[in-house]
Amino acid sequence: MIQIKTAHEIELMRASGLVTAGAIAAVKAAVRPGVSTGELDAVAEDHIRSKGAIPNFLGYHGFTGTICASINHEIVHGIPDPDRRLAEGDNISIDCGAILQGWHSDSAVTVTVGESSAQDAALLEVTERSMWAGLAKAIAGGRLTDISAAVEQTITAESHPYGIVDHYGGHGIGTEMHQDPHVLNYGRPGRGPKLVPGLALAIEPMVTVGDPATVELEDGWTVVTKDGSRAAHFEHTVAITPEGPWVLTAEDGGIAGLAPFGVTARS
């Protein structure tokens, strides 16, 4: 069932989203060569709890971390490990969420440890830009696959043949972290449920340098590229409002990210 929120409930989700945004920022600031993904996990948990919120990943179907820490060829759901340390040139996807007053938020960013290669910089840039292209379509009166198509078109317009990970994608969010509808990162526009005020979605493209085929590791969580090529993952939670998209996990509400698409965001 698709959950439609009241204006007040969206305000509560915004408060949750700002907690998640702060946790992501704190983890990004702690990324450096030699830091363990377990240490980064502790940074996120400390921030979330300091704001009176609860990590929504921790304990979810038995998951043992506050963040998903996915490195290089790992796409999503990497398990934080106190013995796994980052090295110069690694890419790490930091995926994180919080529950505040019963309302969930979810966001992810991929960063490079130290200097980035041209290939990695391009991968991260197109993945993040495709996310914003999708968020720019989170407008009342549209259809769900308008978002999917915008993500896909941004990626396939590149001269490099980037891969778009199949099956995995965004989702509805509210009083649970994962709700209907599922939001694929590809598809024809004009299909699926109508976008209406009060609908909240997590938009999260996952893009690979090589073949997008995936394998789940024996830990039952970590999803990697089958060919070992690097991947990137970005995510924001957005609410559809009468005034336009409100990116609940962006500190500015999405103003800067949506501006290149000619879309005015709620701050």
C-alpha positions as CSV (number, residue, x, y, z in Angstrom):
1,M,0.0,0.0,0.0
2,I,1.3,3.5,-0.9
3,Q,1.3,5.7,2.2
4,I,0.2,9.4,1.7
5,K,1.3,11.7,4.5
6,T,-0.3,14.9,5.8
7,A,1.6,18.2,5.6
8,H,2.4,17.8,9.3
9,E,3.8,14.3,8.8
10,I,6.0,15.5,6.0
11,E,7.4,18.1,8.5
12,L,8.2,15.3,10.9
13,M,10.0,13.4,8.1
14,R,12.0,16.6,7.3
15,A,13.2,16.6,10.9
16,S,14.3,12.9,10.5
17,G,15.9,13.8,7.2
18,L,18.0,16.5,8.7
19,V,19.3,14.0,11.3
20,T,20.3,11.6,8.5
21,A,21.9,14.5,6.5
22,G,24.0,15.4,9.6
23,A,25.0,11.8,10.0
24,I,26.1,11.5,6.4
25,A,28.1,14.8,6.7
26,A,29.8,13.6,9.9
27,V,30.8,10.3,8.3
28,K,32.1,12.1,5.1
29,A,34.3,14.3,7.4
30,A,35.7,11.2,9.0
31,V,36.7,9.4,5.8
32,R,40.5,9.2,5.4
33,P,43.1,6.5,4.6
34,G,43.4,4.1,7.5
35,V,40.0,4.6,9.0
36,S,37.9,1.5,9.5
37,T,34.3,1.1,8.3
38,G,33.5,0.1,11.8
39,E,34.8,3.5,13.0
40,L,32.7,5.3,10.4
41,D,29.7,3.3,11.6
42,A,30.2,4.5,15.1
43,V,30.4,8.2,13.9
44,A,27.0,7.8,12.3
45,E,25.4,6.0,15.2
46,D,26.7,8.6,17.7
47,H,25.3,11.5,15.6
48,I,21.9,9.9,15.1
49,R,21.5,9.1,18.8
50,S,22.7,12.5,19.9
51,K,19.7,14.0,18.1
52,G,17.3,11.7,19.9
53,A,16.8,9.5,16.8
54,I,17.4,5.8,16.2
55,P,19.4,4.2,13.4
56,N,16.9,2.5,11.1
57,F,19.5,0.1,9.5
58,L,20.7,-1.3,12.8
59,G,18.9,-4.6,13.4
60,Y,16.9,-4.4,10.2
61,H,16.4,-8.1,9.2
62,G,19.5,-8.7,11.3
63,F,21.8,-6.1,9.7
64,T,24.6,-5.3,12.2
65,G,25.5,-1.7,11.2
66,T,24.1,1.8,11.3
67,I,25.5,2.5,7.9
68,C,26.0,0.4,4.8
69,A,29.6,0.8,3.8
70,S,30.2,-0.4,0.2
71,I,33.7,-0.1,-1.2
72,N,34.8,0.0,-4.9
73,H,33.1,-2.9,-6.7
74,E,30.6,-3.3,-3.8
75,I,27.3,-1.6,-4.9
76,V,25.1,-1.6,-1.8
77,H,24.6,-3.2,1.7
78,G,28.3,-3.6,2.7
79,I,28.6,-4.5,6.4
80,P,30.7,-2.2,8.5
81,D,33.8,-3.9,9.9
82,P,36.2,-2.7,12.6
83,D,39.0,-4.5,10.8
84,R,38.4,-3.2,7.3
85,R,40.3,0.0,6.6
86,L,40.0,2.4,3.8
87,A,43.0,3.1,1.5
88,E,43.9,6.1,-0.7
89,G,41.8,5.9,-3.9
90,D,39.0,3.8,-2.6
91,N,35.4,4.7,-3.3
92,I,33.0,4.2,-0.5
93,S,29.2,4.4,-0.6
94,I,27.9,5.6,2.8
95,D,24.2,4.7,3.1
96,C,22.4,5.8,6.3
97,G,19.0,6.4,7.8
98,A,17.3,7.5,10.9
99,I,13.9,7.2,12.7
100,L,12.7,10.2,14.6
101,Q,9.3,10.3,16.2
102,G,8.4,7.2,14.2
103,W,9.3,8.6,10.8
104,H,12.1,7.3,8.6
105,S,14.6,9.0,6.3
106,D,17.2,7.4,4.0
107,S,20.2,8.9,2.1
108,A,23.5,7.8,0.5
109,V,26.6,9.4,-1.0
110,T,29.7,7.9,-2.6
111,V,33.0,9.6,-1.9
112,T,36.6,8.9,-2.9
113,V,39.3,8.5,-0.2
114,G,41.9,11.2,-1.1
115,E,42.5,12.0,-4.7
116,S,40.1,10.6,-7.3
117,S,41.0,9.2,-10.7
118,A,39.3,10.8,-13.7
119,Q,37.3,7.6,-14.2
120,D,36.1,7.6,-10.6
121,A,35.3,11.3,-10.7
122,A,33.2,10.8,-13.8
123,L,31.4,7.8,-12.4
124,L,30.4,9.7,-9.2
125,E,29.4,12.8,-11.1
126,V,27.0,11.1,-13.4
127,T,25.5,9.0,-10.7
128,E,24.8,12.0,-8.5
129,R,23.5,14.0,-11.4
130,S,21.1,11.2,-12.4
131,M,19.7,11.2,-8.9
132,W,19.0,14.9,-9.1
133,A,17.5,14.5,-12.5
134,G,15.1,12.0,-11.0
135,L,14.4,14.2,-8.0
136,A,13.5,17.0,-10.4
137,K,10.6,14.8,-11.7
138,A,9.1,14.3,-8.2
139,I,6.3,16.8,-9.1
140,A,2.6,16.5,-8.4
141,G,0.7,15.4,-11.4
142,G,3.5,13.3,-12.9
143,R,3.9,9.5,-12.9
144,L,6.3,7.4,-11.0
145,T,8.3,6.3,-14.1
146,D,8.9,9.9,-15.0
147,I,11.5,9.7,-12.3
148,S,12.9,6.4,-13.5
149,A,13.2,7.6,-17.1
150,A,15.0,10.8,-16.0
151,V,17.6,8.8,-14.1
152,E,18.1,6.4,-17.1
153,Q,18.3,9.1,-19.7
154,T,21.0,11.0,-17.8
155,I,23.2,8.0,-17.5
156,T,22.7,6.7,-21.1
157,A,23.4,10.1,-22.5
158,E,27.0,9.7,-21.5
159,S,29.6,8.6,-24.1
160,H,30.9,5.9,-21.7
161,P,28.5,2.9,-21.6
162,Y,27.8,3.0,-17.9
163,G,25.7,0.2,-16.4
164,I,22.4,0.7,-14.5
165,V,22.0,-1.9,-11.8
166,D,18.8,-4.0,-12.3
167,H,16.2,-4.9,-9.7
168,Y,17.7,-2.7,-7.0
169,G,16.2,0.8,-6.8
170,G,14.4,3.4,-4.7
171,H,11.2,3.0,-2.7
172,G,8.4,4.6,-0.8
173,I,9.3,5.7,2.8
174,G,7.4,6.9,5.8
175,T,6.5,5.0,9.0
176,E,8.6,2.1,7.5
177,M,11.9,2.4,5.7
178,H,10.8,0.4,2.7
179,Q,7.3,0.9,1.4
180,D,5.5,0.8,-2.0
181,P,6.2,1.8,-4.6
182,H,9.4,0.4,-5.9
183,V,11.3,3.0,-8.0
184,L,13.4,1.5,-10.7
185,N,16.3,3.5,-12.2
186,Y,15.2,2.9,-15.8
187,G,11.9,2.8,-17.7
188,R,9.6,4.6,-20.0
189,P,8.0,7.8,-18.6
190,G,4.3,8.3,-18.0
191,R,3.6,5.0,-16.2
192,G,3.0,3.8,-12.7
193,P,1.2,5.5,-9.8
194,K,0.4,9.2,-10.0
195,L,2.6,11.5,-8.1
196,V,0.5,13.3,-5.5
197,P,1.3,15.6,-2.6
198,G,2.1,13.7,0.5
199,L,4.0,10.9,-1.3
200,A,7.6,10.4,0.0
201,L,10.2,8.5,-2.0
202,A,13.8,7.5,-1.7
203,I,15.5,7.9,-5.1
204,E,18.8,6.0,-5.4
205,P,20.6,5.3,-8.7
206,M,23.3,2.6,-8.6
207,V,25.7,2.9,-11.6
208,T,28.6,0.8,-12.7
209,V,31.6,1.5,-14.9
210,G,31.3,-1.9,-16.4
211,D,28.7,-4.7,-16.7
212,P,25.8,-4.0,-14.2
213,A,25.3,-7.7,-13.5
214,T,25.4,-8.4,-9.7
215,V,26.3,-11.1,-7.2
216,E,25.3,-11.2,-3.5
217,L,28.2,-12.3,-1.3
218,E,28.0,-15.2,1.2
219,D,27.3,-12.7,4.0
220,G,23.8,-12.4,2.7
221,W,24.0,-8.7,2.3
222,T,26.8,-7.2,0.2
223,V,25.9,-6.8,-3.5
224,V,28.9,-6.6,-5.8
225,T,29.5,-6.2,-9.5
226,K,30.0,-9.6,-11.1
227,D,32.9,-8.3,-13.3
228,G,34.6,-6.5,-10.4
229,S,34.1,-3.0,-11.9
230,R,33.5,-0.1,-9.7
231,A,30.1,1.2,-8.7
232,A,28.6,4.4,-7.3
233,H,25.4,5.0,-5.3
234,F,23.6,8.2,-4.3
235,E,20.3,8.6,-2.6
236,H,18.0,11.2,-1.2
237,T,14.5,11.1,0.4
238,V,12.1,13.5,-1.3
239,A,8.5,14.5,-0.5
240,I,6.1,15.7,-3.2
241,T,4.4,18.9,-2.1
242,P,2.1,21.4,-3.9
243,E,5.1,23.8,-4.0
244,G,7.4,21.2,-5.7
245,P,10.0,18.6,-4.6
246,W,11.2,18.9,-1.0
247,V,14.4,16.9,-0.6
248,L,14.1,16.0,3.0
249,T,17.7,14.7,3.4
250,A,19.3,17.7,1.8
251,E,20.2,20.4,4.2
252,D,19.0,23.1,1.8
253,G,15.9,21.1,0.9
254,G,17.4,20.4,-2.6
255,I,17.6,24.0,-3.8
256,A,21.1,23.8,-5.2
257,G,20.8,20.3,-6.7
258,L,17.5,21.0,-8.4
259,A,18.4,24.5,-9.7
260,P,20.2,23.2,-12.8
261,F,17.0,21.4,-13.9
262,G,14.9,24.6,-13.6
263,V,13.0,23.2,-10.6
264,T,12.3,25.3,-7.5
265,A,12.6,23.3,-4.3
266,R,11.1,23.9,-0.9
267,S,13.8,24.9,1.6
